[in-house]
Amino acid sequence: MRFDLADLRLFLCVVDAGSITAGARQANLALASASERISNIESDAGVVLLERSRNGVVTTEAGEALAHHARLILRQHSLLQGELRDFGAGTRGTLVLYANTAALMGLLPQKLAPWLAQRPRLNIDLRERTSAEIVKMINAGLAEAGVVSDAVSATGLTIQPVASDHLVLIVPAAHRLAESKAISFADVTDERFIGLEAGSALQDHIDGHAADLHKTLKLRIRMKSFEGSCQMVSQGVGVAIIPLAVARRFRRRYPFKTITISDNWARRRLCLCFQQWHTLSAPMQSLLAHLGGGAQTL
């Protein structure tokens, strides 16, 4: 059977009207055209669907079955159209957003909640990556947008600052600097450090500033995660430099002290990162605008 949606709509118009003439009028078709299409529907079905009389038409048992399923099909088609319109309008679907650890722990939880609450049919797939990885993925077209540190090089991409991402020094609770409130980086370059894995944008950032002071940090061990660094520091292995949002999250779990780094370079910012605003999907534009971004570079 080769019924299309127009055939099903016409058939229902005829059934509901009780005559081919009235049904053709409802379907905005000429009577001859409607009669031919009804005959073709019956021919394709291989069974009589309508009993014709001077008073109009009534459905046969087979015709009643077709009418029932036609209503279901057209209803589902209407629902499908509505859902696709929702996707197009950005009110339904799943957005993939990449973010570094500091953004996941500090900025995004409080920011995303009200935005999602107002959009019950939209979901966010939040994926944690380093700032350097996010920039590479956006450059390669593998990611639409992300939240990164302004310490990362993002040549050719749009960067829009939206929040602070200050770096702090964490030290063991019994460390000689434990009671300090603030300290310059130059005063701690001789400490034994817990570093991040090779290739980490943050570790490269820190090492670069050590090199500016003609220093090489003494790294006792490199960790793959900030939590690992916090755990090492709490056990007295050394000191570490991490984002303030990360320190706030883990200081209850691991006993360490947090000290402000007074150098300007430690006052980083979290930034939205994407290629061009006009190439973003409508829902992503809405999300980034909520986070503080926009069509114009900040």
Secondary structure, DSSP 4 states (H G I P E B T S, - for coil): ----HHHHHHHHHHHHHTSHHHHHHHTT--HHHHHHHHHHHHHHHTS--EEEETTEEEE-HHHHHHHHHHHHHHHHHHHHHHHHHHHHHTSSEEEEEEE-HHIIIIIHHHHHHHHHHT-TTEEEEEEE--HHHHHHHHHTTS-SEEEEETTS--TTSEEEEEEEEEEEEEEETTSTTTT-SEE-GGGTTTSEEEEEPTT-HHHHHHHHHHHHTT---EEEEEESSHHHHHHHHHTTS-BEEEEHHHHHHHTTTS-EEEEEE-SGGGEEEEEEEES-GGGS-HHHHHHHHHHT--SS--
